[in-house]
Amino acid sequence: MKSICLLSQKTGSSREAFRRYYEDNHAILGMRHFPFAKYLRNHVVTASGPIDFDVLSEFYSDDLAKSAEIMAGPIGAIMDADEKRFMDQSLIRPAASDETILYGPPRDIAPPGTRRVLMMLDAPDAGALAAWAPKFAGAHPEITRISLDLATPFVTGDRAFPFDGVLSLWLKPGEAAPAADLPGNVTPRLTVLTDVCESTPEQLVSLYGT
């Protein structure tokens, strides 16, 4: 079971400071209190237009209801206090995600230095993208995987996840992102290049409960 969330730096901070605090403090705090099966942070490097978030985080859990129960208890207050140190909490936008691998191997552990292009979509045509992905990747060997997340917002209003889907192009280390010639009925509202930071299974196991 997977959820995704857009997170943003607090006013007066910087993307670099936000990333540093997230990786050195907040991510570790989360791993201590939540039994993640997989945990990634996709930190924004560049974007095709104005952007109001600094990371797309991905949380995999065997039981999302259990994670929600933990967040509703005393641990939630601890996490809330830490969020206030570096996040704009009014821009926390979570969603449930249904992920499909359109091309390439199943998800593994992303090594340091992995980069990923995120294309934020409205009403994505999953069938058209599934037919397009193998052809596009075949013409671009710098692509190792293409995945599609269909998002279902957890909340409505200003804090709703603002996109219906996220198309991901996973890049080989050191490779530049190719221009994506998407199917005619699919136009990204925003394209974002990100650095991927993934916690290893050993980190998840060793930190949980400490």
Secondary structure by P-SEA (a helix, b strand, c coil): ccccbbbbbcccccaaaaaaaaaacaaaaaaacccccbbbbbcccccccccccccbbbbbbccaaaaaaaaacaaaaaaaaaaaaccccccbbbbbbbcccccccccccccccbbbbbbbbcccaaaaaaaaaaaaaaacccccbbbbbbbbbcccccccccccbbbbbbbccccccccccccccccccbbbbbbbbbbcaaaaaaaccc
